[in-house]
């Protein structure tokens, strides 16, 4: 592949660079450059407010969700123009983390399954950051088995009444809308009785409870539904076809997470370049260099695999199971890199205070957050199964409950 800009691409890059230079919130540049997975805060400012302001400014100038159609708030750009924009946006792109679920998962699902009226109403404010969306899939009893969900939706005239619980819902506490998968028919096998909806997160009966994490943050939430009423017009796809709808969300999720996770390699390389070990500079130590070389190859592979996926989208294809590879590699890589960096810090590695720790405790924060990366969007085990079965064509796992009606699957404690 030739990654040199064509004349048209060079012209696009110049225009994008000029606009970013003139409009970016430069007062936050230094802090954004230091922000890492696990610790993302701005002194004297609310990150969400800053992110929304930057996203709205981009949207007003036609730079939001570049690959989306113009009528839905995008620019109608090519995949390579999207890549160029991300390259030029640099550290300011970290502000887009607040919208990754809406832009990368909910938006594509709405485009594929919502009615035209809803798409034109909800997608532009989603693209501009005025409305934040979340994804309500995981449940306490289901673990990694999304199809094992118990949140139920029962038809009541033109509405559906929803009762149940979701967990690990990222950003639910500041989201305006969410997409929700429910069980509408427990008498059929678990994958066949599901239906997807979208809803207003301020609806009566929705109770959001943030979860305190090991790194001190509360990015995840429990969400309870008690007789929540959702109009049938907000159903995505047909009744009972929620699993197929969810695959669009899940494939986009794995592509978004795998392509966007900062693995920490550049931070580690910079750290090793200035670190002195007992026998000299770390960068001259053969063991350190071997580790860095290994991670450099993986980091490069992740980047170009993401480019390949974007090219597939440009051909109108749905993100495929191969995107699980990027998510699987990125999740373990950030954990390994953070662990190695802390080992190099020696006794100082136990200090995580931003005011006292080396590099403001960046690697400590990354390590505490990294287990969640390996769980969200599909655990390592689930991803390995997907890669084995759908990419490599290996025999599938034995699933004894595959054709059993959901309400006949024996489960301890089931009511």
TIBA-772766 format. One record per residue (C-alpha): residue number from 1; x, y, z. Coordinates in nm, 3 decimals, padded with zeros to 5 digits. Layout:
REM TIBA-772766
<NUM <X Y Z>>
...
***
This chain:
REM TIBA-772766
<1 <00.000 00.000 00.000>>
<2 <00.120 00.352 -00.080>>
<3 <00.063 00.587 00.214>>
<4 <00.191 00.902 00.043>>
<5 <-00.073 01.171 -00.002>>
<6 <-00.217 01.222 -00.348>>
<7 <-00.245 01.588 -00.456>>
<8 <-00.611 01.585 -00.351>>
<9 <-00.528 01.433 -00.014>>
<10 <-00.245 01.680 00.041>>
<11 <-00.486 01.964 -00.029>>
<12 <-00.737 01.820 00.219>>
<13 <-00.463 01.782 00.481>>
<14 <-00.357 02.144 00.436>>
<15 <-00.713 02.272 00.481>>
<16 <-00.768 02.051 00.787>>
<17 <-00.437 02.156 00.943>>
<18 <-00.510 02.525 00.887>>
<19 <-00.855 02.499 01.047>>
<20 <-00.728 02.300 01.347>>
<21 <-00.442 02.545 01.402>>
<22 <-00.686 02.836 01.402>>
<23 <-00.959 02.679 01.614>>
<24 <-00.821 02.412 01.849>>
<25 <-00.845 02.475 02.227>>
<26 <-00.471 02.526 02.264>>
<27 <-00.502 02.614 02.633>>
<28 <-00.552 02.242 02.699>>
<29 <-00.284 02.110 02.462>>
<30 <-00.020 02.037 02.727>>
<31 <-00.264 01.855 02.956>>
<32 <-00.413 01.656 02.668>>
<33 <-00.064 01.548 02.563>>
<34 <-00.014 01.397 02.910>>
<35 <-00.361 01.240 02.933>>
<36 <-00.363 00.862 02.918>>
<37 <-00.604 00.573 02.938>>
<38 <-00.703 00.564 03.304>>
<39 <-00.638 00.930 03.387>>
<40 <-00.808 01.196 03.181>>
<41 <-00.880 01.526 03.354>>
<42 <-00.827 01.895 03.292>>
<43 <-00.737 02.140 03.566>>
<44 <-01.001 02.404 03.614>>
<45 <-01.231 02.262 03.346>>
<46 <-01.485 01.987 03.302>>
<47 <-01.365 01.741 03.036>>
<48 <-01.715 01.679 02.904>>
<49 <-01.785 02.051 02.865>>
<50 <-01.457 02.105 02.682>>
<51 <-01.520 01.800 02.461>>
<52 <-01.870 01.918 02.373>>
<53 <-01.749 02.267 02.287>>
<54 <-01.474 02.131 02.060>>
<55 <-01.711 01.883 01.894>>
<56 <-01.973 02.154 01.834>>
<57 <-01.713 02.383 01.682>>
<58 <-01.605 02.101 01.449>>
<59 <-01.965 02.027 01.357>>
<60 <-02.045 02.390 01.276>>
<61 <-01.749 02.396 01.038>>
<62 <-01.829 02.057 00.881>>
<63 <-01.556 01.854 01.052>>
<64 <-01.767 01.626 01.275>>
<65 <-01.805 01.254 01.196>>
<66 <-01.641 01.307 00.860>>
<67 <-01.747 00.972 00.712>>
<68 <-02.116 01.018 00.795>>
<69 <-02.355 01.143 00.524>>
<70 <-02.407 01.520 00.527>>
<71 <-02.779 01.487 00.599>>
<72 <-02.694 01.313 00.926>>
<73 <-02.440 01.567 01.044>>
<74 <-02.128 01.439 00.872>>
<75 <-01.914 01.557 00.583>>
<76 <-01.947 01.265 00.341>>
<77 <-01.568 01.229 00.336>>
<78 <-01.369 00.932 00.213>>
<79 <-01.210 00.689 00.460>>
<80 <-00.862 00.823 00.387>>
<81 <-00.977 01.178 00.458>>
<82 <-01.103 01.054 00.794>>
<83 <-00.758 00.909 00.865>>
<84 <-00.589 01.233 00.761>>
<85 <-00.815 01.431 00.992>>
<86 <-00.733 01.205 01.286>>
<87 <-00.362 01.247 01.215>>
<88 <-00.389 01.625 01.204>>
<89 <-00.621 01.658 01.504>>
<90 <-00.353 01.492 01.718>>
<91 <-00.391 01.534 02.096>>
<92 <-00.722 01.719 02.054>>
<93 <-00.867 01.393 01.925>>
<94 <-00.852 01.264 02.282>>
<95 <-01.157 01.479 02.352>>
<96 <-01.350 01.255 02.115>>
<97 <-01.327 00.972 02.369>>
<98 <-01.639 01.115 02.530>>
<99 <-01.832 01.035 02.212>>
<100 <-01.672 00.709 02.097>>
<101 <-01.976 00.499 02.188>>
<102 <-02.223 00.733 02.021>>
<103 <-02.016 00.801 01.710>>
<104 <-01.862 00.456 01.673>>
<105 <-02.143 00.223 01.783>>
<106 <-02.484 00.385 01.835>>
<107 <-02.468 00.607 01.528>>
<108 <-02.394 00.326 01.279>>
<109 <-02.671 00.115 01.437>>
<110 <-02.920 00.399 01.409>>
<111 <-02.819 00.459 01.046>>
<112 <-02.875 00.092 00.964>>
<113 <-03.205 00.032 01.146>>
<114 <-03.381 00.353 01.256>>
<115 <-03.654 00.517 01.054>>
<116 <-03.558 00.813 00.837>>
<117 <-03.741 01.061 01.061>>
<118 <-03.549 00.943 01.367>>
<119 <-03.218 00.944 01.179>>
<120 <-03.260 01.305 01.072>>
<121 <-03.375 01.407 01.420>>
<122 <-03.119 01.226 01.636>>
<123 <-02.801 01.179 01.430>>
<124 <-02.700 01.546 01.371>>
<125 <-02.701 01.634 01.745>>
<126 <-02.518 01.307 01.811>>
<127 <-02.252 01.400 01.556>>
<128 <-02.216 01.752 01.699>>
<129 <-02.173 01.630 02.056>>
<130 <-02.485 01.813 02.174>>
<131 <-02.634 01.476 02.270>>
<132 <-02.431 01.191 02.419>>
<133 <-02.531 00.826 02.370>>
<134 <-02.450 00.505 02.555>>
<135 <-02.488 00.133 02.483>>
<136 <-02.695 -00.084 02.719>>
<137 <-02.592 -00.446 02.657>>
<138 <-02.408 -00.622 02.944>>
<139 <-02.594 -00.767 03.242>>
<140 <-02.481 -00.903 03.582>>
<141 <-02.601 -01.258 03.518>>
<142 <-02.489 -01.277 03.156>>
<143 <-02.118 -01.209 03.180>>
<144 <-01.975 -01.218 02.829>>
<145 <-02.287 -01.392 02.699>>
<146 <-02.482 -01.096 02.560>>
<147 <-02.755 -01.328 02.434>>
<148 <-02.807 -01.453 02.790>>
<149 <-02.965 -01.122 02.891>>
<150 <-03.275 -01.110 03.112>>
<151 <-03.394 -00.750 03.077>>
<152 <-03.742 -00.799 02.937>>
<153 <-03.967 -00.584 02.721>>
<154 <-04.340 -00.657 02.706>>
<155 <-04.578 -00.507 02.451>>
<156 <-04.844 -00.271 02.584>>
<157 <-05.045 -00.115 02.302>>
<158 <-04.809 00.104 02.099>>
<159 <-04.543 00.094 02.371>>
<160 <-04.310 -00.156 02.533>>
<161 <-04.265 -00.184 02.910>>
<162 <-03.905 -00.260 03.009>>
<163 <-03.784 -00.408 03.338>>
<164 <-03.435 -00.531 03.423>>
<165 <-03.076 -00.426 03.484>>
<166 <-02.768 -00.346 03.278>>
<167 <-02.413 -00.308 03.409>>
<168 <-02.074 -00.166 03.305>>
<169 <-02.254 00.093 03.091>>
<170 <-01.985 00.346 03.001>>
<171 <-02.093 00.709 03.022>>
<172 <-02.455 00.636 03.119>>
<173 <-02.436 00.902 03.392>>
<174 <-02.389 01.180 03.136>>
<175 <-02.572 01.029 02.839>>
<176 <-02.890 01.168 02.687>>
<177 <-02.987 00.859 02.487>>
<178 <-02.896 00.492 02.471>>
<179 <-02.951 00.185 02.259>>
<180 <-03.098 -00.104 02.456>>
<181 <-03.123 -00.475 02.380>>
<182 <-03.401 -00.666 02.557>>
<183 <-03.568 -01.006 02.567>>
<184 <-03.915 -00.999 02.416>>
<185 <-03.973 -01.374 02.379>>
<186 <-03.831 -01.616 02.639>>
<187 <-03.991 -01.922 02.473>>
<188 <-03.741 -01.939 02.185>>
<189 <-03.361 -01.998 02.187>>
<190 <-03.175 -01.711 02.345>>
<191 <-03.043 -01.554 02.024>>
<192 <-03.388 -01.544 01.862>>
<193 <-03.602 -01.373 02.124>>
<194 <-03.423 -01.037 02.142>>
<195 <-03.537 -00.692 02.031>>
<196 <-03.341 -00.365 02.018>>
<197 <-03.466 -00.015 02.103>>
<198 <-03.329 00.332 02.161>>
<199 <-03.452 00.543 02.451>>
<200 <-03.421 00.873 02.632>>
<201 <-03.199 00.811 02.937>>
<202 <-03.410 01.061 03.134>>
<203 <-03.720 00.845 03.090>>
<204 <-03.921 00.775 03.408>>
<205 <-03.807 00.449 03.566>>
<206 <-03.441 00.471 03.454>>
<207 <-03.205 00.464 03.755>>
<208 <-02.832 00.519 03.689>>
<209 <-02.575 00.431 03.957>>
<210 <-02.203 00.500 03.892>>
<211 <-01.952 00.227 03.987>>
<212 <-01.633 00.326 04.171>>
<213 <-01.331 00.177 03.990>>
<214 <-00.987 00.075 04.110>>
<215 <-00.830 00.381 03.948>>
<216 <-01.063 00.615 04.138>>
<217 <-01.279 00.701 03.838>>
<218 <-01.646 00.619 03.782>>
<219 <-01.675 00.575 03.407>>
<220 <-01.900 00.268 03.430>>
<221 <-02.252 00.240 03.566>>
<222 <-02.530 00.010 03.672>>
<223 <-02.859 00.101 03.506>>
<224 <-03.193 -00.021 03.640>>
<225 <-03.521 -00.020 03.444>>
<226 <-03.849 -00.020 03.634>>
<227 <-04.157 -00.014 03.411>>
<228 <-03.981 00.207 03.158>>
<229 <-04.212 00.287 02.869>>
<230 <-04.059 00.297 02.518>>
<231 <-04.267 00.372 02.205>>
<232 <-04.265 00.098 01.942>>
<233 <-04.151 00.365 01.693>>
<234 <-03.816 00.355 01.876>>
<235 <-03.764 -00.010 01.797>>
<236 <-03.452 -00.085 01.587>>
<237 <-03.513 -00.370 01.345>>
<238 <-03.796 -00.619 01.367>>
<239 <-03.928 -00.785 01.682>>
<240 <-03.711 -01.086 01.765>>
<241 <-03.427 -00.976 01.536>>
<242 <-03.233 -00.792 01.804>>
<243 <-02.933 -01.024 01.782>>
<244 <-02.877 -00.935 01.418>>
<245 <-02.912 -00.565 01.502>>
<246 <-02.668 -00.605 01.790>>
<247 <-02.405 -00.755 01.558>>
<248 <-02.387 -00.422 01.376>>
<249 <-02.322 -00.253 01.710>>
<250 <-02.073 -00.514 01.831>>
<251 <-01.868 -00.522 01.511>>
<252 <-01.846 -00.142 01.511>>
<253 <-01.762 -00.151 01.883>>
<254 <-01.465 -00.382 01.836>>
<255 <-01.340 -00.176 01.544>>
<256 <-01.379 00.150 01.738>>
<257 <-01.209 00.021 02.053>>
<258 <-00.932 -00.164 01.871>>
<259 <-00.858 00.133 01.648>>
<260 <-00.873 00.401 01.916>>
<261 <-00.708 00.256 02.226>>
<262 <-00.382 00.434 02.301>>
<263 <-00.155 00.139 02.375>>
<264 <00.100 00.346 02.564>>
<265 <00.387 00.256 02.330>>
<266 <00.483 00.613 02.241>>
<267 <00.481 00.709 02.611>>
<268 <00.697 00.408 02.699>>
<269 <00.944 00.482 02.419>>
<270 <00.976 00.843 02.535>>
<271 <01.019 00.730 02.895>>
<272 <01.290 00.477 02.808>>
<273 <01.471 00.734 02.595>>
<274 <01.536 00.949 02.902>>
<275 <01.562 00.682 03.172>>
<276 <01.895 00.594 03.334>>
<277 <01.937 00.240 03.465>>
<278 <02.218 00.122 03.692>>
<279 <02.435 00.030 03.396>>
<280 <02.349 00.317 03.163>>
<281 <02.065 00.461 02.950>>
<282 <01.762 00.229 02.927>>
<283 <01.739 00.282 02.553>>
<284 <02.083 00.122 02.512>>
<285 <01.994 -00.188 02.713>>
<286 <01.942 -00.484 02.478>>
<287 <01.654 -00.623 02.682>>
<288 <01.473 -00.290 02.683>>
<289 <01.533 -00.247 02.311>>
<290 <01.399 -00.596 02.243>>
<291 <01.079 -00.517 02.433>>
<292 <01.039 -00.185 02.252>>
<293 <01.095 -00.346 01.912>>
<294 <00.831 -00.609 01.980>>
<295 <00.574 -00.349 02.084>>
<296 <00.667 -00.121 01.794>>
<297 <00.575 -00.398 01.551>>
<298 <00.242 -00.456 01.724>>
<299 <00.167 -00.085 01.739>>
<300 <00.232 -00.051 01.368>>
<301 <00.021 -00.358 01.294>>
<302 <-00.271 -00.214 01.489>>
<303 <-00.253 00.112 01.297>>
<304 <-00.252 -00.042 00.952>>
<305 <-00.512 -00.305 01.041>>
<306 <-00.740 -00.016 01.140>>
<307 <-00.672 00.150 00.804>>
<308 <-00.769 -00.174 00.632>>
<309 <-01.098 -00.182 00.821>>
<310 <-01.172 00.177 00.725>>
<311 <-01.113 00.086 00.361>>
<312 <-01.367 -00.197 00.396>>
<313 <-01.622 00.050 00.527>>
<314 <-01.564 00.266 00.220>>
<315 <-01.684 -00.028 00.010>>
<316 <-02.009 -00.037 00.203>>
<317 <-01.917 -00.345 00.406>>
<318 <-02.013 -00.400 00.769>>
<319 <-01.712 -00.425 01.002>>
<320 <-01.621 -00.791 01.018>>
<321 <-01.492 -01.036 01.280>>
<322 <-01.132 -00.957 01.187>>
<323 <-01.168 -00.636 01.392>>
<324 <-01.160 -00.855 01.702>>
<325 <-00.788 -00.901 01.633>>
<326 <-00.711 -00.531 01.690>>
<327 <-00.916 -00.515 02.008>>
<328 <-00.756 -00.834 02.144>>
<329 <-00.400 -00.714 02.072>>
<330 <-00.456 -00.359 02.199>>
<331 <-00.613 -00.472 02.527>>
<332 <-00.329 -00.700 02.631>>
<333 <-00.063 -00.466 02.496>>
<334 <-00.157 -00.168 02.713>>
<335 <-00.158 -00.388 03.023>>
<336 <00.183 -00.533 02.941>>
<337 <00.334 -00.193 02.860>>
<338 <00.204 -00.034 03.179>>
<339 <00.336 -00.325 03.386>>
<340 <00.680 -00.306 03.225>>
<341 <00.703 00.072 03.272>>
<342 <00.620 00.038 03.641>>
<343 <00.883 -00.237 03.676>>
<344 <01.140 00.000 03.528>>
<345 <01.043 00.265 03.783>>
<346 <01.140 00.033 04.068>>
<347 <01.018 00.143 04.411>>
<348 <00.874 00.461 04.258>>
<349 <00.627 00.242 04.068>>
<350 <00.407 00.208 04.377>>
<351 <00.336 00.583 04.380>>
<352 <00.038 00.685 04.168>>
<353 <-00.027 01.043 04.283>>
<354 <-00.020 01.279 03.981>>
<355 <00.169 01.533 04.191>>
<356 <00.443 01.294 04.308>>
<357 <00.476 01.003 04.065>>
<358 <00.705 00.989 03.764>>
<359 <00.523 01.105 03.450>>
<360 <00.231 01.205 03.676>>
<361 <00.147 00.843 03.750>>
<362 <00.050 00.782 03.390>>
<363 <00.155 00.416 03.375>>
<364 <00.001 00.341 03.715>>
<365 <-00.332 00.484 03.596>>
<366 <-00.304 00.290 03.270>>
<367 <-00.244 -00.036 03.455>>
<368 <-00.542 00.013 03.687>>
<369 <-00.769 00.088 03.390>>
<370 <-00.631 -00.179 03.155>>
<371 <-00.832 -00.480 03.284>>
<372 <-01.150 -00.301 03.180>>
<373 <-01.015 -00.266 02.826>>
<374 <-00.978 -00.642 02.807>>
<375 <-01.339 -00.692 02.916>>
<376 <-01.535 -00.412 02.745>>
<377 <-01.638 -00.485 02.390>>
<378 <-01.587 -00.858 02.442>>
<379 <-01.346 -01.044 02.670>>
<380 <-01.022 -01.190 02.538>>
<381 <-01.180 -01.537 02.546>>
<382 <-01.483 -01.427 02.342>>
<383 <-01.260 -01.251 02.089>>
<384 <-01.038 -01.557 02.050>>
<385 <-01.346 -01.767 01.979>>
<386 <-01.466 -01.517 01.719>>
<387 <-01.127 -01.508 01.549>>
<388 <-01.096 -01.888 01.555>>
<389 <-01.444 -01.957 01.420>>
<390 <-01.517 -01.666 01.186>>
<391 <-01.172 -01.564 01.065>>
<392 <-00.975 -01.891 01.070>>
<393 <-01.273 -02.120 01.005>>
<394 <-01.201 -02.352 01.298>>
<395 <-01.478 -02.566 01.453>>
<396 <-01.708 -02.378 01.685>>
<397 <-01.724 -02.417 02.061>>
<398 <-01.978 -02.665 02.194>>
<399 <-02.286 -02.466 02.300>>
<400 <-02.529 -02.695 02.478>>
<401 <-02.792 -02.421 02.515>>
<402 <-02.786 -02.310 02.152>>
<403 <-03.126 -02.452 02.050>>
<404 <-03.290 -02.460 02.394>>
<405 <-03.573 -02.211 02.468>>
<406 <-03.435 -01.943 02.695>>
<407 <-03.687 -02.007 02.973>>
<408 <-03.584 -02.375 02.982>>
<409 <-03.211 -02.315 03.027>>
<410 <-03.128 -02.424 03.384>>
<411 <-02.980 -02.136 03.581>>
<412 <-02.925 -02.129 03.954>>
<413 <-03.147 -01.871 04.117>>
<414 <-03.360 -01.803 03.809>>
<415 <-03.706 -01.686 03.913>>
***
